[in-house]
Amino acid sequence: MPGEPKNIFRIHVGLFLAELICIPAFVIELLRAIGGNELSWAYVFEWPALGIYAIYMWRKMLREERGLSKPKPQKVFKDDARLAEWNAYLASVHRTDQPVTPDKRDE
């Protein structure tokens, strides 16, 4: 059933936990970077990126749960003469291809 309150609540809790990790981690790494740890500068940019990704996924999962996501159009494959010709060629190659056995390698 779309939009069950239990599932929506879980999605909100997931976002809360993700942000609960990302925000303090950003602050800690920023303080370490300012204190002279050069490697921490990479994490100063990584944690906000992960937080933004968590928000993106939260929004996407909410839309899917509520049934608001747009279905992707299905690709329709038409009969292609070149494709049929290529498949026939591959089938002929595989029919004439002989597997190499250990006995025939020495010949």
TIGUVO-773657 format. One record per atom (N, C-alpha, C, O): x, y, z; residue in one letter. Coordinates in steps of 0.1 Angstrom, whole numbers, plus 5000, padded with zeros to 4 digits. Atoms other than C-alpha are relative to their C-alpha. Example, Ala and Ser with C-alpha at 12.3 -4.5 7.8 and 13.67 -1.06 7.14 Angstrom:
BEGIN
500949885000a;512349555078a;500950125000a;501950125007a;499149895000s;513749895071s;499250115008s;499750225009s;
***
This chain:
BEGIN
500849885000m;500050005000m;500950125000m;501750145009m;499149885001p;501650334989p;499750105012p;498650125016p;500149904990g;502350585016g;499749955014g;499050025022g;500250054986e;502250365047e;500750095009e;501950125007e;499349914990p;502950585077p;501349935006p;502250005009p;498950074994k;505350315091k;501250024991k;502350044995k;498849995010n;507550325059n;500550144999n;501750174998n;499649865001i;507450705057i;500850045012i;501750115011i;499349974988f;508450725093f;501549955000f;502450025004f;498650065001r;511450495086r;500950084991r;502150094994r;499249915009i;512550715057i;500450125007i;501650175005i;499749884993h;512451015079h;501149975011h;502050055013h;499050044990v;514450835106v;501349984994v;502450024999v;498750025007g;517050735081g;500750134996g;501950144998g;499449875003l;517551095070l;500550065013l;501650125012l;499649944987f;517751205106f;501349945004f;502250015009f;498750074996l;520450945114l;501150044991l;502350064995l;499049975010a;522351025082a;500650145003a;501850175003a;499549864997e;522451395090e;500650015014e;501550095017e;499450014986l;523151315127l;501549964999l;502350005008l;498650045001i;526351155115i;500850114992i;501950144995i;499249915009c;527351395087c;500350145005c;501450195004c;499749864995i;526951735105i;501150005010i;502050085009i;498950004991p;529051655135p;501449964994p;502450014998p;498750045007a;531651475113a;500650124992a;501850134992a;499549895007f;531851785092f;500750105009f;501850155007f;499449914991v;532452005122v;501349955006v;502350035007v;498850064994i;535051775137i;501150014990i;502250054993i;499049995010e;536951755104e;500450144997e;501650164994e;499749865002l;536752125099l;501050055011l;502050125008l;499249964989l;538252185133l;501449934999l;502450005002l;498750075002r;541051925126r;500750064989r;502050084990r;499349945012a;541752085092a;500650145004a;501750175000a;499549864996i;542052435107i;501249985010i;502050075010i;498950024991g;544352285134g;501249954994g;502249935000g;498750035007g;546852175108g;500049864993g;500949834986g;500050135006n;545751825097n;499550024985n;498350044983n;500349985014e;545851855059e;499149904994e;498349934985e;500850115005l;544151525052l;498550035003l;497649994995l;501449974996s;541051655070s;499350094990s;498050104990s;500649925010w;540451905042w;499149924990w;498149974986w;500850085009a;539251625020a;498749965006a;497649965000a;501250034993y;536751525046y;499150115003y;497850105004y;500849884998v;535551875051v;499050024988v;497950074989v;500949995012f;534151855015f;499249874999f;498149874993f;500750135002e;533151485017e;498749995008e;497749955003e;501250014991w;530751505047w;498850084995w;497750034996w;501249935005p;528551775033p;499549944987p;498349944985p;500550065012a;528451595000a;499149875003a;498149854997a;500850124995l;527251275018l;498750055006l;497749985004l;501349954994g;524651485037g;499150044989g;497950024990g;500949965012i;523351635004i;499549874993i;498349874989i;500450125006y;523251284989y;498949935008y;497949875003y;501050064992a;521251165019a;498650074998a;497650014998a;501249925003i;518751445013i;499449964987i;498149954986i;500550045013y;518451354977y;499349865000y;498249844995y;500650134999m;517850984985m;498750005008m;497749935005m;501149994992w;515351085012w;498850054992w;497749994992w;501149955009r;513351284987r;499549904990r;498349894987r;500350105010k;513551014961k;499149895006k;498249845000k;500750114994m;512350744985m;498650045004m;497749965004m;501349954996l;509550964998l;499050004988l;497949964988l;500849995013r;508351024962r;499549864996r;498449844992r;500350145004e;508450644954e;499049945010e;498049885005e;500950064990e;506650554987e;498650064998e;497649995000e;501349945001r;503850804980r;499549984986r;498350024983r;500550035013g;503550684944g;500150124990g;499350134981g;499949885008l;504651024929l;501149994990l;501250084981l;498950015010s;507650904909s;499549974986s;498549894985s;500450025013k;507350904872k;500649874995k;501849854996k;499550135006p;507650564855p;500950034988p;500650124980p;499149985011k;510550544831k;499449934987k;498849824988k;500650065012p;509450484795p;500849884996p;502149874997p;499450135004q;510150134782q;500650024986q;499950084977q;499550005013k;512450104752k;499349904991k;499249784995k;500650095009v;510849954722v;501049974989v;501550064982v;499150045010f;513049754699f;499249964988f;498349874988f;500650035013k;512049744663k;500849894993k;502049874996k;499250105008d;512949464639d;501050084991d;500650174983d;498949945008d;516249564624d;500649904992d;501149804997d;499450095010a;517449394593a;501549985003a;502049875002a;498650024997r;521049464602r;500349925013r;501349855013r;499850084988l;520649324637l;499749854997l;500549775002l;500250145004a;519149004623a;501149944992a;501549834995a;498950055008e;521948974598e;501249985009e;502049885008e;498950024991w;524549024626w;499849885009w;500849805011w;500350124992n;522848764648n;500249874992n;500749774997n;499850125008a;522848514619a;501549984998a;502049864998a;498650025002y;526548584613y;500649945013y;501549855012y;499550054988l;527348524650l;499649855002l;500549775007l;500450144998a;525348204650a;500949914991a;501349804995a;499250095009s;527348074619s;501449995006s;502049895004s;498650014995v;530648164636v;500049905012v;501049835013v;500050094989h;529647974667h;499849864996h;500349775003h;500250145005r;528547674647r;501349944995r;501649834997r;498750055006t;531947654629t;501150005009t;502249945007t;498949994990d;534047734659d;500249875007d;499349815013d;499650124994q;535847434672q;500650035014q;501650105014q;499349984988p;536747424709p;501349935000p;501549834995p;498650064999v;540447364716v;500149925012v;499849965023v;499850094989t;541047064737t;501549985003t;502350014994t;498650024997p;544346984754p;500749914990p;501949934987p;499450095009d;545046704729d;500350084987d;501350054980d;499849935012k;544746944699k;500950125000k;501350174990k;499149894999r;546947214712r;501449974994r;502150064989r;498650045004d;550147024703d;500149994985d;501249984980d;500050025014e;549146984667e;500450114992e;500550114980e;
***
